[in-house]
Amino acid sequence: MDKFKPDTEESGSSIESRSVTDDELIIDEENDEIIGVMLQRSLVFIFVLAVVGVLAYVFVIRETEQEVAITQTERKEVQTRNLGEGEGGDVAPIPNITFTDVTALSGLQFDHENGARGEKLLPETMGGGCAFLDYDNDGDQDILLINSEPWGDVDPDMPGATSKLYQNDGRGRYTDVSEQTGLNIQMYGMGCAVADYDNDGDVDIFISALGANRLLRNDNGVFVDQTEMSGLSGNTGSWSTSCAWFDMENDGDLDLFVCSYITWSKEIDVSQGFSLVGVGRAYGPPTSFGGSFSQLYENKGDGTFEDISQQAGIQVTNKDQKGVAVGKSLGVIPVDVNLDGLLDLVVSNDTVRNFMFINQGDQTFEETGVLAGIAFDPNGNARGAMGIDAANFRNDECLGIGIGNFANEMSALYVCEGATLSFVDEAISTGFGPQTRSDLTFGMFFFDFDLDGRLDIFGANGHLEEEINKVQESQFYEQAPQLFWNAGFDYDTEFIRMDESNLGEEFFLPLVGRGATYADIDGDGDLDVLITTSGRKPRLLRNDQGLGNAWLRVALRGTVDNRQGIGATVTLRHGEAVQRRLMMPSKSYLSQTEVVLTFGLGKGADSVEIEVLWPNGQTQLVTSSELNQQIVVEQSTP
């Protein structure tokens, strides 16, 4: 306390008894006047600051409340107000349709077996893929569901978990034909790719797996294992995921790209002792495992394939560790990025940078993901990328690439910026990204669910940890799917997240979503959705829209080679409207769509012109005056 004691030793008197002169009094009066003026000015300044502060506070609170309101009501305000006037001055109409869960009604009786028995091994979390295909050439879409199996030795006397093939009766009712067609195969299956690789007129099936992959040739509706003689089994110790048939050199024979995930074994997984506080043993993150090299197989045209992965340039290595793989690949989409007539490959990687392989035309590829702008998020960070698709969603030559990412990482929407090899993530500016941040998205694709002529975006969601909610209150194991309606580039909000009032409650029932695909299962022209799960039943959602929009479905038939026209670009014109689609069924996550292109035409169209750019460079024009039907465009003789 001494440091606060008055200093009286030098003056000889206390502060209180010290005398004051007239000069000091004048100076004090002047000082008081100055202090008074300064005090007034200070009060004015403080008052101005207070007013500014209050106004700023009110503004921030108002803006925050508006943002919260939009978030909490799933953008209902945006959906109900005028979204801005487009070129025609119209208000964007929000479609109201119903997706009906017809899984049980359709006859799909399938349970995915992931082998989970408490050991928490990472492959158990990844689910299985699915495909729509016409295996019997009767014109409707059958269903293939990929299954895994329990770990260890399987009791041969017990019915095992197998993949399943379901035959469509043309009305969306399905019959299990797995046994008679040879599809009741036991393996730790992951994904699938379906195409006529031998050009004999029927579709064949490739199944990726943890372990050896399988190639099944379709012989008049019965599938025969051709894995050994074809050379497509891969490394028996590898973990293959998404896969795609495509013609890399436009020679008419379909080649095969197979994604490889991580370097994994049960011993490596168990030894690391992954755990969650308060839960116990947990699934390990991919960052705890090494990368793995994907494979590219050249079709030799005689039923055999050659692994050209290394010389083709698709095996990316770590610059600091020679020979160490970078990729942890889960999704692939073949697409002509630079419009040179050759199919390139865009690959989504989990926790490492995404790849863009540009086709050089000589069976080699140049990796340009970083330069193209699709490798990382806008902050330069790698994300947990899963499902992927690419499309001209604005109905121009500008390509969009959508990628589903991990929880708390919004999904990506990379859009070309002028030059065809320069992309910018427009997920935020389009309204798409912020609404996906909390979800863990696996399957993803573009499709026109309301047939208005604009491609919308679907996402299948679900977490990895069944007990994630115990450690993260905002996260849930089962998550609802998402559907974003494309309102058009001319409006304030380009993509709007649909809710129960638009699509019905059954669409939004939570599930552990993984693979996802679409097709017209009942011949009514609109697109229905199939979602697979991890360790549970799939979900088949029938599109029951009744908006009265016109449509046209286009299938392609090549002359001799590439009979389904995979890789062809189809451009449809009606009036001033133009739509461009690539015939590429391999997309999403572990899955494949039907090999038919559905064009929504909205209202007012009476005839359309179709231009087909075949993979060999041939252009063909077709005019159709009859809409609301499926047509087959057969390649003309050059």
MIKE-398580 format. One line per field, with one value per residue (C-alpha): residue in one letter; z, x, y. Coordinates in nm, 2 decimals, m for minus. Layout:
BEGIN
residu a,...
w Z,...
u X,...
v Y,...
! end
This chain:
BEGIN
residu m,d,k,f,k,p,d,t,e,e,s,g,s,s,i,e,s,r,s,v,t,d,d,e,l,i,i,d,e,e,n,d,e,i,i,g,v,m,l,q,r,s,l,v,f,i,f,v,l,a,v,v,g,v,l,a,y,v,f,v,i,r,e,t,e,q,e,v,a,i,t,q,t,e,r,k,e,v,q,t,r,n,l,g,e,g,e,g,g,d,v,a,p,i,p,n,i,t,f,t,d,v,t,a,l,s,g,l,q,f,d,h,e,n,g,a,r,g,e,k,l,l,p,e,t,m,g,g,g,c,a,f,l,d,y,d,n,d,g,d,q,d,i,l,l,i,n,s,e,p,w,g,d,v,d,p,d,m,p,g,a,t,s,k,l,y,q,n,d,g,r,g,r,y,t,d,v,s,e,q,t,g,l,n,i,q,m,y,g,m,g,c,a,v,a,d,y,d,n,d,g,d,v,d,i,f,i,s,a,l,g,a,n,r,l,l,r,n,d,n,g,v,f,v,d,q,t,e,m,s,g,l,s,g,n,t,g,s,w,s,t,s,c,a,w,f,d,m,e,n,d,g,d,l,d,l,f,v,c,s,y,i,t,w,s,k,e,i,d,v,s,q,g,f,s,l,v,g,v,g,r,a,y,g,p,p,t,s,f,g,g,s,f,s,q,l,y,e,n,k,g,d,g,t,f,e,d,i,s,q,q,a,g,i,q,v,t,n,k,d,q,k,g,v,a,v,g,k,s,l,g,v,i,p,v,d,v,n,l,d,g,l,l,d,l,v,v,s,n,d,t,v,r,n,f,m,f,i,n,q,g,d,q,t,f,e,e,t,g,v,l,a,g,i,a,f,d,p,n,g,n,a,r,g,a,m,g,i,d,a,a,n,f,r,n,d,e,c,l,g,i,g,i,g,n,f,a,n,e,m,s,a,l,y,v,c,e,g,a,t,l,s,f,v,d,e,a,i,s,t,g,f,g,p,q,t,r,s,d,l,t,f,g,m,f,f,f,d,f,d,l,d,g,r,l,d,i,f,g,a,n,g,h,l,e,e,e,i,n,k,v,q,e,s,q,f,y,e,q,a,p,q,l,f,w,n,a,g,f,d,y,d,t,e,f,i,r,m,d,e,s,n,l,g,e,e,f,f,l,p,l,v,g,r,g,a,t,y,a,d,i,d,g,d,g,d,l,d,v,l,i,t,t,s,g,r,k,p,r,l,l,r,n,d,q,g,l,g,n,a,w,l,r,v,a,l,r,g,t,v,d,n,r,q,g,i,g,a,t,v,t,l,r,h,g,e,a,v,q,r,r,l,m,m,p,s,k,s,y,l,s,q,t,e,v,v,l,t,f,g,l,g,k,g,a,d,s,v,e,i,e,v,l,w,p,n,g,q,t,q,l,v,t,s,s,e,l,n,q,q,i,v,v,e,q,s,t,p
w 0.00,0.04,m0.32,m0.29,0.02,m0.05,m0.07,0.21,0.32,0.07,0.11,0.48,0.48,0.38,0.05,0.21,0.39,0.09,0.00,m0.36,m0.54,m0.77,m1.08,m1.00,m0.96,m1.31,m1.46,m1.29,m1.43,m1.78,m1.73,m1.62,m1.93,m2.15,m1.97,m2.01,m2.38,m2.42,m2.21,m2.43,m2.74,m2.58,m2.49,m2.85,m2.99,m2.75,m2.84,m3.22,m3.15,m2.95,m3.23,m3.49,m3.26,m3.21,m3.58,m3.66,m3.39,m3.53,m3.88,m3.78,m3.57,m3.84,m4.11,m3.87,m3.79,m4.16,m4.23,m3.94,m4.05,m4.40,m4.26,m4.01,m4.27,m4.55,m4.76,m4.75,m4.79,m5.10,m5.24,m5.19,m5.30,m5.65,m5.71,m5.96,m6.31,m6.59,m6.95,m6.99,m6.67,m6.52,m6.15,m6.10,m6.02,m5.74,m5.86,m5.63,m5.69,m5.49,m5.46,m5.33,m5.15,m5.36,m5.24,m5.09,m5.35,m5.63,m5.50,m5.40,m5.11,m5.04,m4.72,m4.76,m4.57,m4.47,m4.23,m3.93,m3.61,m3.37,m3.49,m3.66,m3.98,m4.23,m4.54,m4.34,m4.37,m4.75,m4.86,m5.20,m5.54,m5.78,m6.14,m6.37,m6.68,m6.95,m6.92,m7.13,m7.40,m7.35,m7.33,m6.96,m6.67,m6.45,m6.12,m6.00,m5.63,m5.51,m5.18,m4.95,m4.71,m4.35,m4.25,m4.23,m4.34,m4.45,m4.36,m4.69,m4.55,m4.47,m4.73,m4.79,m4.88,m5.26,m5.51,m5.67,m6.01,m6.04,m6.37,m6.44,m6.58,m6.75,m6.49,m6.21,m6.05,m6.00,m5.97,m5.83,m6.11,m5.95,m5.93,m6.29,m6.43,m6.24,m6.03,m5.69,m5.63,m5.29,m5.26,m5.07,m5.36,m5.38,m5.71,m6.06,m6.43,m6.70,m7.08,m7.39,m7.38,m7.64,m7.88,m7.91,m7.84,m7.47,m7.16,m6.94,m6.58,m6.40,m6.02,m5.81,m5.47,m5.17,m5.31,m5.66,m5.90,m6.14,m6.50,m6.60,m6.97,m7.07,m7.28,m7.37,m7.02,m6.83,m6.69,m6.73,m6.52,m6.76,m6.49,m6.52,m6.90,m6.94,m6.70,m6.50,m6.15,m6.03,m5.73,m5.48,m5.20,m5.34,m5.26,m5.57,m5.56,m5.84,m6.20,m6.55,m6.91,m7.17,m7.50,m7.44,m7.80,m7.99,m8.15,m8.08,m7.79,m7.44,m7.20,m6.82,m6.54,m6.18,m5.88,m5.59,m5.24,m4.98,m4.88,m4.63,m4.43,m4.12,m3.94,m4.02,m3.92,m3.59,m3.48,m3.48,m3.21,m3.33,m3.07,m2.98,m2.63,m2.44,m2.72,m2.76,m3.08,m3.38,m3.76,m3.86,m4.10,m4.44,m4.34,m4.13,m4.43,m4.74,m5.08,m5.37,m5.75,m5.96,m6.28,m6.65,m6.87,m7.25,m7.43,m7.69,m7.88,m7.83,m7.48,m7.30,m7.14,m7.08,m6.77,m6.90,m6.58,m6.53,m6.88,m6.92,m6.65,m6.42,m6.12,m5.94,m5.69,m5.40,m5.49,m5.16,m5.15,m5.47,m5.58,m5.30,m5.43,m5.37,m5.47,m5.24,m5.51,m5.46,m5.77,m6.14,m6.43,m6.79,m6.97,m7.25,m7.04,m7.32,m7.60,m7.82,m7.89,m7.64,m7.30,m7.00,m6.64,m6.33,m6.01,m5.66,m5.38,m5.01,m4.80,m5.08,m5.39,m5.67,m6.01,m6.36,m6.63,m6.97,m7.26,m7.49,m7.76,m7.75,m7.45,m7.21,m6.98,m6.82,m6.46,m6.43,m6.13,m5.95,m6.26,m6.35,m6.00,m5.90,m5.67,m5.35,m5.18,m5.23,m4.93,m5.08,m4.86,m4.97,m4.87,m4.81,m5.16,m5.26,m5.54,m5.86,m6.17,m6.45,m6.68,m6.88,m6.62,m6.76,m7.11,m7.26,m7.33,m6.98,m6.78,m6.41,m6.19,m5.87,m5.59,m5.26,m4.96,m4.59,m4.30,m4.22,m4.57,m4.82,m5.15,m5.44,m5.77,m5.99,m6.30,m6.59,m6.60,m6.97,m7.07,m7.06,m6.83,m6.57,m6.30,m6.00,m5.71,m5.73,m5.46,m5.24,m5.51,m5.66,m5.33,m5.35,m5.11,m4.78,m4.76,m4.79,m4.52,m4.23,m4.44,m4.54,m4.91,m5.10,m5.41,m5.63,m5.98,m6.21,m6.35,m6.45,m6.20,m6.30,m6.68,m6.71,m6.92,m6.64,m6.46,m6.09,m5.83,m5.60,m5.30,m5.09,m4.74,m4.43,m4.17,m4.10,m3.73,m3.59,m3.26,m3.40,m3.23,m2.89,m2.97,m3.23,m3.15,m3.50,m3.67,m3.72,m3.86,m4.08,m4.29,m4.53,m4.90,m5.07,m5.39,m5.53,m5.79,m6.07,m6.09,m6.38,m6.42,m6.47,m6.11,m5.78,m5.64,m5.90,m5.68,m5.42,m5.17,m5.19,m4.87,m4.76,m4.89,m5.24,m5.26,m4.98,m4.65,m4.79,m4.99,m4.67,m4.44,m4.31,m4.41,m4.43,m4.79,m5.01,m5.38,m5.59,m5.94,m6.15,m6.44,m6.56,m6.41,m6.51,m6.86,m6.77,m6.88,m6.55,m6.36,m6.05,m5.78,m5.63,m5.31,m5.15,m4.79,m4.57,m4.38,m4.45,m4.71,m5.03,m5.11,m5.45,m5.49,m5.77,m5.92,m5.93,m6.08,m6.27,m6.39,m6.75,m6.89,m7.22,m7.25,m7.49,m7.41,m7.64,m7.66,m7.91,m8.12,m8.27,m8.60,m8.49,m8.22,m7.90,m7.95,m7.68,m7.80,m7.47,m7.49,m7.76,m7.71,m7.78,m7.84,m7.84,m7.97,m7.96,m8.03,m7.88,m7.61,m7.63,m7.40,m7.42,m7.26,m7.26,m7.29,m6.98,m6.73,m6.49,m6.23,m5.87,m5.62,m5.69,m5.93,m6.28,m6.44,m6.73,m7.08,m7.19,m7.20,m7.07,m7.19,m7.01,m7.25,m7.02,m7.18,m7.54,m7.73,m8.04,m8.22,m8.15,m8.35,m8.22,m8.31,m8.22,m8.22,m8.22,m8.05,m8.39,m8.48,m8.71,m8.67,m8.73,m8.73,m8.64,m8.62,m8.39,m8.41,m8.16,m7.80,m7.47,m7.60,m7.61,m7.94,m8.06,m8.28,m8.49,m8.62,m8.99,m9.23,m9.30
u 0.00,0.30,0.32,m0.02,0.09,0.11,0.46,0.48,0.85,0.98,0.70,0.70,0.32,0.03,m0.14,m0.46,m0.28,m0.07,m0.15,m0.24,m0.12,m0.33,m0.12,m0.18,m0.55,m0.56,m0.38,m0.62,m0.91,m0.76,m0.70,m1.05,m1.18,m0.96,m1.06,m1.43,m1.40,m1.21,m1.47,m1.75,m1.57,m1.50,m1.87,m1.97,m1.71,m1.83,m2.19,m2.11,m1.92,m2.21,m2.46,m2.24,m2.19,m2.57,m2.63,m2.36,m2.49,m2.85,m2.72,m2.51,m2.79,m3.04,m2.82,m2.73,m3.10,m3.18,m2.90,m3.01,m3.37,m3.27,m3.06,m3.33,m3.61,m3.41,m3.42,m3.80,m3.79,m3.59,m3.82,m4.14,m4.02,m3.94,m3.59,m3.52,m3.64,m3.47,m3.45,m3.82,m3.91,m4.07,m4.06,m3.88,m4.15,m4.06,m4.17,m4.39,m4.37,m4.37,m4.10,m4.26,m4.06,m4.15,m3.87,m4.09,m4.36,m4.11,m3.98,m3.63,m3.54,m3.18,m2.97,m2.62,m2.37,m2.06,m1.91,m1.94,m1.92,m1.76,m1.40,m1.45,m1.26,m1.26,m1.40,m1.72,m1.81,m1.79,m2.11,m2.18,m2.27,m2.56,m2.64,m2.94,m2.89,m3.08,m2.92,m3.18,m3.23,m3.60,m3.59,m3.65,m3.41,m3.30,m3.12,m2.78,m2.69,m2.34,m2.28,m1.98,m1.95,m1.86,m1.49,m1.30,m1.42,m1.78,m1.98,m2.05,m2.37,m2.51,m2.67,m2.41,m2.44,m2.42,m2.47,m2.82,m2.96,m3.33,m3.53,m3.78,m4.12,m4.14,m4.36,m4.11,m4.18,m3.86,m3.79,m3.46,m3.28,m2.94,m2.91,m3.02,m2.80,m2.49,m2.48,m2.51,m2.14,m1.97,m1.70,m1.62,m1.77,m1.76,m1.86,m1.97,m1.94,m2.16,m2.10,m2.07,m1.69,m1.68,m1.93,m2.16,m2.48,m2.54,m2.40,m2.13,m2.05,m1.73,m1.73,m1.46,m1.37,m1.16,m0.93,m0.97,m1.21,m1.45,m1.54,m1.86,m1.94,m2.31,m2.39,m2.75,m2.86,m2.62,m2.30,m1.98,m1.67,m1.39,m1.17,m0.87,m0.85,m0.92,m0.65,m0.88,m0.85,m0.61,m0.39,m0.55,m0.43,m0.57,m0.89,m1.07,m1.37,m1.54,m1.48,m1.57,m1.58,m1.47,m1.29,m0.97,m0.84,m1.18,m1.09,m1.43,m1.31,m1.41,m1.12,m1.15,m1.04,m1.05,m1.01,m0.79,m0.85,m0.58,m0.32,m0.51,m0.50,m0.68,m0.35,m0.26,m0.61,m0.63,m0.28,m0.34,m0.60,m0.84,m1.09,m1.35,m1.37,m1.66,m1.73,m1.43,m1.30,m1.36,m1.31,m0.98,m0.94,m0.79,m0.51,m0.37,m0.32,m0.10,m0.22,m0.27,m0.23,m0.54,m0.54,m0.60,m0.66,m0.65,m0.90,m0.71,m1.03,m0.99,m1.14,m0.81,m0.69,m0.34,m0.26,m0.10,m0.13,0.23,0.32,m0.01,0.07,m0.23,m0.02,0.07,0.36,0.46,0.74,0.91,0.88,0.98,0.74,0.48,0.12,m0.06,m0.41,m0.69,m0.95,m1.32,m1.49,m1.42,m1.60,m1.47,m1.55,m1.40,m1.28,m1.09,m1.33,m1.07,m1.27,m1.09,m1.23,m1.03,m1.06,m1.15,m1.09,m1.21,m0.97,m1.03,m0.82,m0.57,m0.59,m0.82,m0.68,m0.76,m0.60,m0.60,m0.60,m0.30,m0.44,m0.15,m0.27,m0.10,m0.25,m0.12,m0.23,m0.34,m0.57,m0.38,m0.34,m0.71,m0.83,m1.01,m0.75,m0.84,m1.10,m1.09,m0.85,m0.60,m0.70,m0.77,m1.12,m1.27,m1.40,m1.63,m1.90,m1.85,m2.03,m1.98,m2.23,m2.31,m2.57,m2.61,m2.68,m2.37,m2.02,m1.91,m1.85,m1.95,m1.79,m1.98,m1.80,m1.95,m1.73,m1.70,m1.91,m1.84,m1.69,m1.94,m1.97,m1.78,m1.91,m1.62,m1.72,m1.50,m1.40,m1.37,m1.08,m1.18,m0.90,m0.96,m1.22,m1.35,m1.55,m1.89,m2.06,m2.11,m2.21,m2.47,m2.64,m2.54,m2.25,m2.36,m2.66,m2.43,m2.18,m2.32,m2.38,m2.14,m2.21,m2.12,m2.34,m2.38,m2.52,m2.68,m3.03,m3.34,m3.60,m3.88,m3.82,m3.79,m3.47,m3.22,m3.00,m3.05,m2.82,m2.88,m2.67,m2.69,m2.57,m2.47,m2.20,m1.93,m1.97,m2.29,m2.24,m2.11,m2.39,m2.23,m1.92,m2.07,m2.42,m2.47,m2.39,m2.60,m2.53,m2.84,m2.88,m3.15,m3.08,m3.06,m3.20,m3.11,m3.34,m3.17,m3.36,m3.15,m2.85,m3.06,m3.20,m3.05,m3.02,m2.91,m2.96,m3.23,m3.25,m3.59,m3.77,m4.07,m4.32,m4.18,m4.09,m4.29,m4.17,m4.06,m3.78,m3.62,m3.63,m3.27,m3.06,m2.69,m2.66,m2.37,m2.41,m2.68,m2.81,m3.12,m3.33,m3.69,m3.81,m4.17,m4.16,m4.34,m4.05,m3.93,m3.63,m3.65,m3.37,m3.20,m2.98,m2.77,m2.66,m2.39,m2.51,m2.88,m3.15,m3.15,m3.42,m3.60,m3.78,m4.03,m4.07,m4.44,m4.42,m4.72,m4.61,m4.70,m4.36,m4.27,m3.97,m3.76,m3.54,m3.26,m3.07,m2.78,m2.68,m2.34,m2.28,m2.04,m1.81,m1.91,m2.26,m2.41,m2.24,m2.06,m1.86,m2.09,m2.22,m2.59,m2.71,m3.08,m3.23,m3.59,m3.64,m3.36,m3.30,m3.00,m2.91,m2.58,m2.54,m2.25,m2.34,m2.15,m2.33,m2.04,m2.06,m2.17,m2.01,m1.95,m2.25,m2.38,m2.69,m2.90,m2.75,m3.03,m3.03,m3.34,m3.41,m3.67,m3.84,m4.07,m4.38,m4.43,m4.20,m4.35,m4.04,m3.67,m3.35,m3.09,m2.73,m2.51,m2.13,m2.02,m1.68,m1.53,m1.59,m1.90,m2.18,m2.54,m2.86,m3.21,m3.54,m3.82,m4.17,m4.31,m4.22,m4.29,m4.12,m3.79,m3.62,m3.31,m3.06,m2.87,m2.54,m2.55,m2.30,m2.03
v 0.00,0.24,0.32,0.49,0.71,1.09,1.23,1.50,1.48,1.74,2.00,1.98,1.99,1.77,1.80,1.93,2.22,2.34,2.71,2.82,3.14,3.37,3.26,2.90,2.98,3.14,2.85,2.61,2.80,2.79,2.42,2.36,2.54,2.33,2.02,2.12,2.17,1.84,1.67,1.80,1.69,1.35,1.31,1.40,1.15,0.88,0.95,0.92,0.60,0.46,0.55,0.38,0.08,0.04,0.07,m0.18,m0.41,m0.39,m0.45,m0.75,m0.90,m0.85,m1.01,m1.30,m1.36,m1.36,m1.61,m1.83,m1.81,m1.92,m2.21,m2.32,m2.32,m2.49,m2.18,m2.16,m1.78,m1.82,m2.08,m1.88,m1.53,m1.41,m1.55,m1.27,m1.23,m1.43,m1.33,m1.38,m1.20,m1.51,m1.62,m1.95,m2.21,m2.46,m2.80,m3.01,m3.39,m3.71,m3.97,m4.29,m4.57,m4.88,m5.10,m5.37,m5.33,m5.37,m5.71,m5.60,m5.83,m5.76,m5.70,m5.57,m5.78,m5.57,m5.82,m5.59,m5.79,m5.54,m5.54,m5.20,m5.28,m4.99,m5.18,m5.24,m4.87,m4.83,m5.01,m5.17,m5.03,m5.08,m5.06,m5.03,m5.25,m5.43,m5.77,m5.95,m5.69,m5.66,m5.28,m5.22,m5.16,m5.45,m5.40,m5.53,m5.50,m5.57,m5.74,m5.81,m6.10,m6.19,m6.20,m6.53,m6.87,m6.90,m7.21,m7.38,m7.53,m7.19,m6.96,m6.69,m6.33,m6.28,m6.01,m6.01,m5.95,m5.85,m5.88,m5.60,m5.69,m5.35,m5.20,m5.17,m5.51,m5.72,m6.09,m6.23,m6.41,m6.43,m6.80,m6.89,m6.61,m6.69,m6.37,m6.54,m6.49,m6.47,m6.21,m5.89,m5.68,m5.31,m5.15,m5.24,m5.13,m5.27,m5.26,m5.48,m5.51,m5.79,m5.62,m5.93,m5.74,m5.80,m5.63,m5.78,m5.71,m5.61,m5.62,m5.45,m5.59,m5.60,m5.88,m6.02,m5.85,m6.04,m6.01,m6.18,m6.23,m6.23,m6.54,m6.51,m6.41,m6.63,m6.48,m6.67,m6.59,m6.47,m6.31,m6.54,m6.55,m6.17,m6.06,m5.83,m5.99,m5.73,m5.76,m6.00,m5.78,m5.46,m5.27,m5.17,m4.93,m4.74,m4.85,m4.73,m4.87,m4.61,m4.60,m4.42,m4.42,m4.43,m4.77,m4.92,m5.14,m5.04,m5.01,m5.02,m4.79,m4.93,m4.70,m4.83,m4.70,m4.75,m5.00,m5.21,m5.53,m5.65,m5.66,m5.30,m5.19,m5.37,m5.28,m4.91,m4.92,m4.66,m4.54,m4.27,m4.13,m4.28,m4.53,m4.76,m4.92,m4.70,m4.71,m4.56,m4.27,m4.31,m4.07,m4.36,m4.58,m4.55,m4.47,m4.71,m4.72,m4.74,m4.95,m4.88,m5.18,m5.17,m5.39,m5.60,m5.69,m6.07,m6.09,m6.01,m5.69,m5.55,m5.35,m5.03,m4.83,m4.75,m4.64,m4.46,m4.21,m4.26,m4.39,m4.07,m4.09,m3.88,m3.63,m3.67,m4.05,m4.22,m4.50,m4.42,m4.38,m4.06,m4.17,m4.29,m4.31,m4.37,m4.22,m4.17,m4.00,m4.03,m3.70,m3.50,m3.20,m3.01,m3.09,m3.26,m3.57,m3.79,m3.90,m3.78,m3.91,m3.71,m3.91,m3.82,m3.90,m3.94,m3.69,m3.63,m3.42,m3.51,m3.61,m3.49,m3.71,m3.55,m3.80,m3.74,m3.97,m4.22,m4.43,m4.19,m3.93,m3.61,m3.54,m3.17,m3.16,m2.88,m2.67,m2.72,m2.61,m2.93,m3.09,m2.90,m2.69,m2.31,m2.28,m2.53,m2.82,m3.18,m3.31,m3.65,m3.70,m3.99,m3.98,m3.78,m3.67,m3.42,m3.25,m2.94,m2.84,m2.49,m2.63,m2.47,m2.60,m2.51,m2.83,m2.87,m3.14,m3.23,m3.42,m3.54,m3.49,m3.59,m3.45,m3.08,m3.04,m2.90,m3.08,m2.93,m2.79,m2.71,m2.51,m2.43,m2.06,m1.96,m2.20,m2.56,m2.66,m2.39,m2.46,m2.27,m2.42,m2.24,m2.45,m2.14,m1.89,m2.13,m2.20,m2.57,m2.60,m2.45,m2.68,m2.99,m2.90,m3.11,m3.42,m3.70,m3.75,m4.07,m4.12,m3.81,m3.74,m3.48,m3.57,m3.39,m3.51,m3.27,m3.28,m2.90,m2.92,m2.84,m3.09,m3.11,m3.27,m3.57,m3.68,m4.00,m3.94,m4.14,m4.15,m4.41,m4.44,m4.59,m4.41,m4.08,m3.88,m3.97,m3.76,m3.51,m3.39,m3.25,m3.58,m3.89,m4.23,m4.23,m3.92,m3.80,m3.79,m3.44,m3.31,m2.97,m2.82,m2.63,m2.30,m2.18,m1.96,m1.64,m1.65,m1.53,m1.88,m2.14,m2.45,m2.48,m2.76,m2.94,m3.03,m3.25,m2.99,m3.03,m3.41,m3.58,m3.73,m4.07,m3.92,m3.77,m4.08,m4.11,m4.41,m4.51,m4.40,m4.52,m4.60,m4.42,m4.44,m4.36,m4.50,m4.50,m4.83,m4.81,m4.66,m4.33,m4.11,m3.97,m4.08,m4.30,m4.33,m4.63,m4.59,m4.86,m4.87,m5.02,m5.32,m5.25,m5.26,m5.05,m4.80,m4.76,m4.43,m4.40,m4.06,m3.98,m3.63,m3.51,m3.17,m3.23,m3.16,m3.32,m3.55,m3.76,m4.06,m4.15,m4.48,m4.53,m4.83,m4.84,m5.02,m5.29,m5.16,m4.99,m5.10,m4.87,m4.55,m4.50,m4.17,m4.02,m3.66,m3.60,m3.25,m3.18,m2.85,m2.72,m2.36,m2.16,m2.42,m2.65,m2.95,m3.15,m3.49,m3.74,m4.11,m4.22,m4.45,m4.49,m4.22,m4.15,m4.39,m4.76,m4.74,m4.71,m4.55,m4.67,m4.64,m4.41,m4.03,m3.85,m3.50,m3.30,m3.05,m2.85,m2.72,m2.59,m2.81,m2.98,m3.12,m3.15,m3.19,m3.43,m3.43,m3.73,m3.70,m4.06,m4.15,m4.20,m3.84,m3.90,m3.65,m3.76,m3.55,m3.68,m3.50,m3.62,m3.47,m3.72,m3.66,m3.85,m4.16,m4.35,m4.36,m4.55,m4.37,m4.62,m4.51,m4.45,m4.60,m4.34
! end
